[in-house]
Amino acid sequence: MKFFIDTANLAQIREAYDLGVLDGVTTNPSLMAKEGITGQDNVIKHYIDICDIVDDNVSAEVIATTFDEIIKEGEALAALNEKIVVKVPMIKDGVKAIKYFTDKGIRTNCTLVFSAGQALLAAKAGATFVSPFVGRLDDISTDGLALIEDIRLIYDNYGYETQILAASVRHPMHILECAKIGADVITAPLSAITALLKHPLTDSGLAQFLADHAKAAAAKP
Ligand code: E4P
């Protein structure tokens, strides 16, 4: 399973990359705004900065919502760096644009997916990634992980190559459940990824090992 970090914060992207487990980055306009990145020139520069840190798979989201504008914006984003994946919303013109980009060899991430039907359309259009939003479904008392299971079943039934990118992942249990279901990718905040590291028995076991080692060293004649 690939790990993407869901942030536009360069320090956090560097930290996850330095951990050696990072396969990509997802951003969205809200995440960019959270980092104070405004204005198209600054947004473009920020994508380039992110591409300079990671090896591949930098999702850059279009703001446009009509076919011609999505194509124009998406082609400009894709031209920035070969690591860019054009992130396109699950709307009618978005699906048409995904098909267009696919035919041109431009990778896409179909975002804002909340149903299996939407995921089926994204795969039919040839999206490289489909982003079902697990946490936002949970937020409205709907089982986000059940959607990942449904999409996995449908894609496996027909051998669709679109990768399931579980998005809006909020905590380590989401990551583990996505791994059990067989999501191809998760994108999560740094805190959810590093939470996988933690176990109290690891901490107490290490403390005991180090104490025993020090005791033995001190007792040595
Ligand atoms: C990623 O592609 C999505 O934009 C992101 O995971 C949304 O997460 P949120 O629901 O926590 O905002």
py3Dmol code that shows the C-alpha trace and the ligand (Angstrom):
import py3Dmol

protein = """\
ATOM      1  CA  MET A   1       0.000   0.000   0.000  1.00  0.00           C
ATOM      2  CA  LYS A   2       1.305   3.444  -0.925  1.00  0.00           C
ATOM      3  CA  PHE A   3       1.422   6.224   1.686  1.00  0.00           C
ATOM      4  CA  PHE A   4       0.663   9.787   0.596  1.00  0.00           C
ATOM      5  CA  ILE A   5       0.692  12.723   2.993  1.00  0.00           C
ATOM      6  CA  ASP A   6      -2.367  14.965   2.912  1.00  0.00           C
ATOM      7  CA  THR A   7      -0.921  18.429   3.451  1.00  0.00           C
ATOM      8  CA  ALA A   8       0.652  21.425   1.762  1.00  0.00           C
ATOM      9  CA  ASN A   9       2.991  21.981   4.727  1.00  0.00           C
ATOM     10  CA  LEU A  10       6.553  21.633   3.416  1.00  0.00           C
ATOM     11  CA  ALA A  11       8.102  20.812   6.820  1.00  0.00           C
ATOM     12  CA  GLN A  12       5.636  17.948   7.338  1.00  0.00           C
ATOM     13  CA  ILE A  13       6.192  16.667   3.805  1.00  0.00           C
ATOM     14  CA  ARG A  14       9.971  16.680   4.460  1.00  0.00           C
ATOM     15  CA  GLU A  15       9.502  14.885   7.787  1.00  0.00           C
ATOM     16  CA  ALA A  16       7.384  12.128   6.207  1.00  0.00           C
ATOM     17  CA  TYR A  17       9.806  11.823   3.290  1.00  0.00           C
ATOM     18  CA  ASP A  18      12.794  11.569   5.658  1.00  0.00           C
ATOM     19  CA  LEU A  19      11.010   8.732   7.468  1.00  0.00           C
ATOM     20  CA  GLY A  20      11.444   6.802   4.216  1.00  0.00           C
ATOM     21  CA  VAL A  21       7.835   5.713   3.804  1.00  0.00           C
ATOM     22  CA  LEU A  22       6.365   8.455   1.640  1.00  0.00           C
ATOM     23  CA  ASP A  23       5.111   7.715  -1.878  1.00  0.00           C
ATOM     24  CA  GLY A  24       3.359  10.981  -2.671  1.00  0.00           C
ATOM     25  CA  VAL A  25       1.459  14.089  -1.604  1.00  0.00           C
ATOM     26  CA  THR A  26      -2.141  15.191  -1.929  1.00  0.00           C
ATOM     27  CA  THR A  27      -3.141  18.817  -1.646  1.00  0.00           C
ATOM     28  CA  ASN A  28      -6.375  20.669  -2.162  1.00  0.00           C
ATOM     29  CA  PRO A  29      -7.322  24.364  -2.228  1.00  0.00           C
ATOM     30  CA  SER A  30      -8.251  24.274   1.478  1.00  0.00           C
ATOM     31  CA  LEU A  31      -4.871  22.786   2.448  1.00  0.00           C
ATOM     32  CA  MET A  32      -3.091  25.428   0.344  1.00  0.00           C
ATOM     33  CA  ALA A  33      -5.099  28.205   2.015  1.00  0.00           C
ATOM     34  CA  LYS A  34      -4.274  26.738   5.438  1.00  0.00           C
ATOM     35  CA  GLU A  35      -0.576  27.290   4.673  1.00  0.00           C
ATOM     36  CA  GLY A  36      -1.299  30.862   3.549  1.00  0.00           C
ATOM     37  CA  ILE A  37      -0.509  30.080  -0.101  1.00  0.00           C
ATOM     38  CA  THR A  38      -2.622  32.451  -2.187  1.00  0.00           C
ATOM     39  CA  GLY A  39      -2.464  33.707  -5.764  1.00  0.00           C
ATOM     40  CA  GLN A  40      -1.854  31.427  -8.739  1.00  0.00           C
ATOM     41  CA  ASP A  41       1.873  32.237  -8.996  1.00  0.00           C
ATOM     42  CA  ASN A  42       2.471  31.275  -5.361  1.00  0.00           C
ATOM     43  CA  VAL A  43       0.372  28.130  -5.716  1.00  0.00           C
ATOM     44  CA  ILE A  44       2.423  27.081  -8.758  1.00  0.00           C
ATOM     45  CA  LYS A  45       5.679  27.803  -6.922  1.00  0.00           C
ATOM     46  CA  HIS A  46       4.452  25.736  -3.983  1.00  0.00           C
ATOM     47  CA  TYR A  47       3.726  22.729  -6.221  1.00  0.00           C
ATOM     48  CA  ILE A  48       7.270  22.996  -7.591  1.00  0.00           C
ATOM     49  CA  ASP A  49       8.657  23.133  -4.038  1.00  0.00           C
ATOM     50  CA  ILE A  50       6.697  19.988  -3.141  1.00  0.00           C
ATOM     51  CA  CYS A  51       7.956  18.215  -6.285  1.00  0.00           C
ATOM     52  CA  ASP A  52      11.512  19.059  -5.216  1.00  0.00           C
ATOM     53  CA  ILE A  53      11.028  17.129  -1.960  1.00  0.00           C
ATOM     54  CA  VAL A  54       9.295  13.897  -3.017  1.00  0.00           C
ATOM     55  CA  ASP A  55       9.976  11.278  -5.689  1.00  0.00           C
ATOM     56  CA  ASP A  56       6.555  11.168  -7.406  1.00  0.00           C
ATOM     57  CA  ASN A  57       2.763  11.493  -7.150  1.00  0.00           C
ATOM     58  CA  VAL A  58       2.062  15.130  -6.304  1.00  0.00           C
ATOM     59  CA  SER A  59      -1.660  15.771  -6.686  1.00  0.00           C
ATOM     60  CA  ALA A  60      -2.379  19.335  -7.842  1.00  0.00           C
ATOM     61  CA  GLU A  61      -6.057  20.258  -7.889  1.00  0.00           C
ATOM     62  CA  VAL A  62      -7.715  22.289 -10.625  1.00  0.00           C
ATOM     63  CA  ILE A  63      -9.987  25.142  -9.582  1.00  0.00           C
ATOM     64  CA  ALA A  64     -11.862  25.197 -12.904  1.00  0.00           C
ATOM     65  CA  THR A  65     -15.229  23.454 -13.209  1.00  0.00           C
ATOM     66  CA  THR A  66     -15.896  23.597 -16.957  1.00  0.00           C
ATOM     67  CA  PHE A  67     -14.335  21.193 -19.471  1.00  0.00           C
ATOM     68  CA  ASP A  68     -12.280  23.730 -21.452  1.00  0.00           C
ATOM     69  CA  GLU A  69     -10.984  25.443 -18.332  1.00  0.00           C
ATOM     70  CA  ILE A  70     -10.170  22.159 -16.581  1.00  0.00           C
ATOM     71  CA  ILE A  71      -8.157  21.072 -19.628  1.00  0.00           C
ATOM     72  CA  LYS A  72      -6.288  24.388 -19.789  1.00  0.00           C
ATOM     73  CA  GLU A  73      -5.495  24.427 -16.078  1.00  0.00           C
ATOM     74  CA  GLY A  74      -4.719  20.693 -15.884  1.00  0.00           C
ATOM     75  CA  GLU A  75      -2.327  20.780 -18.842  1.00  0.00           C
ATOM     76  CA  ALA A  76      -0.494  23.742 -17.308  1.00  0.00           C
ATOM     77  CA  LEU A  77      -0.195  21.903 -13.973  1.00  0.00           C
ATOM     78  CA  ALA A  78       1.000  18.698 -15.649  1.00  0.00           C
ATOM     79  CA  ALA A  79       3.646  20.660 -17.563  1.00  0.00           C
ATOM     80  CA  LEU A  80       5.176  21.933 -14.304  1.00  0.00           C
ATOM     81  CA  ASN A  81       6.798  18.636 -13.424  1.00  0.00           C
ATOM     82  CA  GLU A  82       6.423  14.988 -14.409  1.00  0.00           C
ATOM     83  CA  LYS A  83       5.595  14.167 -10.775  1.00  0.00           C
ATOM     84  CA  ILE A  84       2.320  16.093 -10.983  1.00  0.00           C
ATOM     85  CA  VAL A  85      -0.988  14.207 -10.983  1.00  0.00           C
ATOM     86  CA  VAL A  86      -3.900  16.450 -12.022  1.00  0.00           C
ATOM     87  CA  LYS A  87      -6.647  16.353  -9.414  1.00  0.00           C
ATOM     88  CA  VAL A  88     -10.088  16.763 -10.943  1.00  0.00           C
ATOM     89  CA  PRO A  89     -13.451  16.921  -9.134  1.00  0.00           C
ATOM     90  CA  MET A  90     -16.123  14.272  -9.717  1.00  0.00           C
ATOM     91  CA  ILE A  91     -18.459  16.413 -11.822  1.00  0.00           C
ATOM     92  CA  LYS A  92     -19.707  15.866 -15.380  1.00  0.00           C
ATOM     93  CA  ASP A  93     -17.058  18.049 -17.017  1.00  0.00           C
ATOM     94  CA  GLY A  94     -14.489  16.531 -14.666  1.00  0.00           C
ATOM     95  CA  VAL A  95     -15.231  13.017 -15.925  1.00  0.00           C
ATOM     96  CA  LYS A  96     -14.940  14.246 -19.532  1.00  0.00           C
ATOM     97  CA  ALA A  97     -11.649  15.928 -18.661  1.00  0.00           C
ATOM     98  CA  ILE A  98     -10.297  12.775 -17.001  1.00  0.00           C
ATOM     99  CA  LYS A  99     -11.004  10.834 -20.203  1.00  0.00           C
ATOM    100  CA  TYR A 100      -9.238  13.575 -22.194  1.00  0.00           C
ATOM    101  CA  PHE A 101      -6.200  13.584 -19.883  1.00  0.00           C
ATOM    102  CA  THR A 102      -6.054   9.773 -19.905  1.00  0.00           C
ATOM    103  CA  ASP A 103      -5.959   9.740 -23.703  1.00  0.00           C
ATOM    104  CA  LYS A 104      -3.125  12.290 -23.564  1.00  0.00           C
ATOM    105  CA  GLY A 105      -1.128  10.232 -21.033  1.00  0.00           C
ATOM    106  CA  ILE A 106      -1.641  12.769 -18.226  1.00  0.00           C
ATOM    107  CA  ARG A 107      -2.206  11.136 -14.828  1.00  0.00           C
ATOM    108  CA  THR A 108      -5.327  12.099 -12.877  1.00  0.00           C
ATOM    109  CA  ASN A 109      -6.763  11.846  -9.388  1.00  0.00           C
ATOM    110  CA  CYS A 110     -10.561  11.987  -9.361  1.00  0.00           C
ATOM    111  CA  THR A 111     -11.466  13.735  -6.109  1.00  0.00           C
ATOM    112  CA  LEU A 112     -14.578  14.342  -4.007  1.00  0.00           C
ATOM    113  CA  VAL A 113     -15.858  10.790  -4.520  1.00  0.00           C
ATOM    114  CA  PHE A 114     -18.580   9.701  -2.107  1.00  0.00           C
ATOM    115  CA  SER A 115     -20.305   6.767  -3.851  1.00  0.00           C
ATOM    116  CA  ALA A 116     -19.433   3.544  -5.643  1.00  0.00           C
ATOM    117  CA  GLY A 117     -21.225   4.810  -8.756  1.00  0.00           C
ATOM    118  CA  GLN A 118     -18.937   7.823  -8.904  1.00  0.00           C
ATOM    119  CA  ALA A 119     -15.905   5.553  -8.478  1.00  0.00           C
ATOM    120  CA  LEU A 120     -17.128   3.333 -11.318  1.00  0.00           C
ATOM    121  CA  LEU A 121     -17.402   6.361 -13.622  1.00  0.00           C
ATOM    122  CA  ALA A 122     -13.916   7.541 -12.647  1.00  0.00           C
ATOM    123  CA  ALA A 123     -12.486   4.119 -13.539  1.00  0.00           C
ATOM    124  CA  LYS A 124     -14.393   4.031 -16.837  1.00  0.00           C
ATOM    125  CA  ALA A 125     -12.874   7.424 -17.692  1.00  0.00           C
ATOM    126  CA  GLY A 126      -9.423   5.992 -16.956  1.00  0.00           C
ATOM    127  CA  ALA A 127      -8.506   7.926 -13.791  1.00  0.00           C
ATOM    128  CA  THR A 128      -5.113   6.948 -12.401  1.00  0.00           C
ATOM    129  CA  PHE A 129      -6.415   7.383  -8.845  1.00  0.00           C
ATOM    130  CA  VAL A 130      -9.890   7.668  -7.370  1.00  0.00           C
ATOM    131  CA  SER A 131     -10.239   9.482  -4.038  1.00  0.00           C
ATOM    132  CA  PRO A 132     -13.172   8.318  -1.896  1.00  0.00           C
ATOM    133  CA  PHE A 133     -13.409  10.522   1.224  1.00  0.00           C
ATOM    134  CA  VAL A 134     -13.603   8.129   4.176  1.00  0.00           C
ATOM    135  CA  GLY A 135     -13.616  10.650   7.040  1.00  0.00           C
ATOM    136  CA  ARG A 136     -16.179  13.003   5.542  1.00  0.00           C
ATOM    137  CA  LEU A 137     -18.613  10.086   5.121  1.00  0.00           C
ATOM    138  CA  ASP A 138     -17.988   9.025   8.727  1.00  0.00           C
ATOM    139  CA  ASP A 139     -18.686  12.651   9.701  1.00  0.00           C
ATOM    140  CA  ILE A 140     -22.268  12.295   8.405  1.00  0.00           C
ATOM    141  CA  SER A 141     -22.869   8.880  10.040  1.00  0.00           C
ATOM    142  CA  THR A 142     -22.181   6.934   6.849  1.00  0.00           C
ATOM    143  CA  ASP A 143     -19.607   4.124   6.787  1.00  0.00           C
ATOM    144  CA  GLY A 144     -16.661   5.492   4.811  1.00  0.00           C
ATOM    145  CA  LEU A 145     -14.729   2.219   4.979  1.00  0.00           C
ATOM    146  CA  ALA A 146     -17.725   0.320   3.536  1.00  0.00           C
ATOM    147  CA  LEU A 147     -17.348   2.514   0.450  1.00  0.00           C
ATOM    148  CA  ILE A 148     -13.700   1.459   0.104  1.00  0.00           C
ATOM    149  CA  GLU A 149     -14.833  -2.201   0.295  1.00  0.00           C
ATOM    150  CA  ASP A 150     -17.487  -1.656  -2.392  1.00  0.00           C
ATOM    151  CA  ILE A 151     -15.049   0.058  -4.747  1.00  0.00           C
ATOM    152  CA  ARG A 152     -12.434  -2.688  -4.201  1.00  0.00           C
ATOM    153  CA  LEU A 153     -15.055  -5.328  -5.109  1.00  0.00           C
ATOM    154  CA  ILE A 154     -16.213  -3.477  -8.222  1.00  0.00           C
ATOM    155  CA  TYR A 155     -12.703  -2.731  -9.501  1.00  0.00           C
ATOM    156  CA  ASP A 156     -11.609  -6.336  -8.898  1.00  0.00           C
ATOM    157  CA  ASN A 157     -14.698  -7.678 -10.701  1.00  0.00           C
ATOM    158  CA  TYR A 158     -13.588  -5.981 -13.890  1.00  0.00           C
ATOM    159  CA  GLY A 159      -9.860  -5.556 -13.443  1.00  0.00           C
ATOM    160  CA  TYR A 160      -9.956  -1.755 -13.468  1.00  0.00           C
ATOM    161  CA  GLU A 161      -6.451  -0.389 -13.024  1.00  0.00           C
ATOM    162  CA  THR A 162      -7.572   2.840 -11.322  1.00  0.00           C
ATOM    163  CA  GLN A 163      -5.905   2.909  -7.914  1.00  0.00           C
ATOM    164  CA  ILE A 164      -8.117   3.358  -4.869  1.00  0.00           C
ATOM    165  CA  LEU A 165      -6.663   6.308  -2.953  1.00  0.00           C
ATOM    166  CA  ALA A 166      -8.475   6.363   0.382  1.00  0.00           C
ATOM    167  CA  ALA A 167      -8.697  10.073   1.236  1.00  0.00           C
ATOM    168  CA  SER A 168      -9.970  12.063   4.193  1.00  0.00           C
ATOM    169  CA  VAL A 169      -8.231   9.471   6.345  1.00  0.00           C
ATOM    170  CA  ARG A 170      -8.111  10.905   9.835  1.00  0.00           C
ATOM    171  CA  HIS A 171      -6.457   8.383  12.191  1.00  0.00           C
ATOM    172  CA  PRO A 172      -4.321   5.218  12.289  1.00  0.00           C
ATOM    173  CA  MET A 173      -7.292   2.833  12.455  1.00  0.00           C
ATOM    174  CA  HIS A 174      -8.543   4.227   9.145  1.00  0.00           C
ATOM    175  CA  ILE A 175      -5.117   3.393   7.679  1.00  0.00           C
ATOM    176  CA  LEU A 176      -5.154  -0.154   9.074  1.00  0.00           C
ATOM    177  CA  GLU A 177      -8.708  -0.851   7.939  1.00  0.00           C
ATOM    178  CA  CYS A 178      -7.877   0.458   4.439  1.00  0.00           C
ATOM    179  CA  ALA A 179      -4.863  -1.864   4.367  1.00  0.00           C
ATOM    180  CA  LYS A 180      -7.061  -4.845   5.339  1.00  0.00           C
ATOM    181  CA  ILE A 181      -9.588  -3.987   2.638  1.00  0.00           C
ATOM    182  CA  GLY A 182      -6.866  -3.599   0.038  1.00  0.00           C
ATOM    183  CA  ALA A 183      -6.904   0.104  -0.791  1.00  0.00           C
ATOM    184  CA  ASP A 184      -3.978   0.819  -3.111  1.00  0.00           C
ATOM    185  CA  VAL A 185      -3.081   4.112  -1.421  1.00  0.00           C
ATOM    186  CA  ILE A 186      -4.001   6.092   1.675  1.00  0.00           C
ATOM    187  CA  THR A 187      -3.511   9.796   2.087  1.00  0.00           C
ATOM    188  CA  ALA A 188      -3.380  10.991   5.672  1.00  0.00           C
ATOM    189  CA  PRO A 189      -2.056  13.771   7.881  1.00  0.00           C
ATOM    190  CA  LEU A 190       1.435  13.250   9.293  1.00  0.00           C
ATOM    191  CA  SER A 191      -0.047  12.650  12.780  1.00  0.00           C
ATOM    192  CA  ALA A 192      -2.025   9.601  11.551  1.00  0.00           C
ATOM    193  CA  ILE A 193       1.046   8.129   9.834  1.00  0.00           C
ATOM    194  CA  THR A 194       3.383   8.600  12.807  1.00  0.00           C
ATOM    195  CA  ALA A 195       0.693   7.263  15.185  1.00  0.00           C
ATOM    196  CA  LEU A 196       1.308   3.865  13.545  1.00  0.00           C
ATOM    197  CA  LEU A 197       4.733   3.882  15.223  1.00  0.00           C
ATOM    198  CA  LYS A 198       3.418   3.954  18.740  1.00  0.00           C
ATOM    199  CA  HIS A 199       2.882   1.092  21.152  1.00  0.00           C
ATOM    200  CA  PRO A 200       3.291   1.292  24.959  1.00  0.00           C
ATOM    201  CA  LEU A 201       4.895  -2.181  25.064  1.00  0.00           C
ATOM    202  CA  THR A 202       7.538  -0.982  22.589  1.00  0.00           C
ATOM    203  CA  ASP A 203       8.312   1.976  24.863  1.00  0.00           C
ATOM    204  CA  SER A 204       8.404  -0.051  28.108  1.00  0.00           C
ATOM    205  CA  GLY A 205      10.285  -2.927  26.427  1.00  0.00           C
ATOM    206  CA  LEU A 206      12.947  -0.570  25.070  1.00  0.00           C
ATOM    207  CA  ALA A 207      13.295   1.168  28.453  1.00  0.00           C
ATOM    208  CA  GLN A 208      13.796  -2.239  30.120  1.00  0.00           C
ATOM    209  CA  PHE A 209      16.387  -3.368  27.523  1.00  0.00           C
ATOM    210  CA  LEU A 210      18.370  -0.148  27.939  1.00  0.00           C
ATOM    211  CA  ALA A 211      18.198  -0.336  31.760  1.00  0.00           C
ATOM    212  CA  ASP A 212      19.377  -3.974  31.766  1.00  0.00           C
ATOM    213  CA  HIS A 213      22.184  -3.123  29.359  1.00  0.00           C
ATOM    214  CA  ALA A 214      23.337  -0.232  31.584  1.00  0.00           C
ATOM    215  CA  LYS A 215      23.139  -2.442  34.726  1.00  0.00           C
ATOM    216  CA  ALA A 216      25.170  -5.186  33.073  1.00  0.00           C
ATOM    217  CA  ALA A 217      27.762  -2.684  31.827  1.00  0.00           C
ATOM    218  CA  ALA A 218      28.087  -1.147  35.303  1.00  0.00           C
ATOM    219  CA  ALA A 219      28.493  -4.564  36.947  1.00  0.00           C
ATOM    220  CA  LYS A 220      31.265  -5.615  34.558  1.00  0.00           C
ATOM    221  CA  PRO A 221      34.559  -6.124  36.474  1.00  0.00           C
TER     222      PRO A 221
END
"""
ligand_1 = """\
12
E4P
C -7.351 14.513 -0.286
O -7.207 14.306 -1.448
C -8.521 15.213 0.259
O -8.594 16.490 -0.261
C -8.435 15.214 1.754
O -8.058 13.915 2.169
C -9.679 15.688 2.463
O -9.523 15.434 3.839
P -10.455 16.110 4.939
O -11.822 15.511 4.809
O -9.814 15.751 6.245
O -10.458 17.582 4.656
"""
view = py3Dmol.view(width=600, height=400)
view.addModel(protein, "pdb")
view.setStyle({"model": 0}, {"cartoon": {"style": "trace"}})
view.addModel(ligand_1, "xyz")
view.setStyle({"model": 1}, {"stick": {}})
view.zoomTo()
view.show()
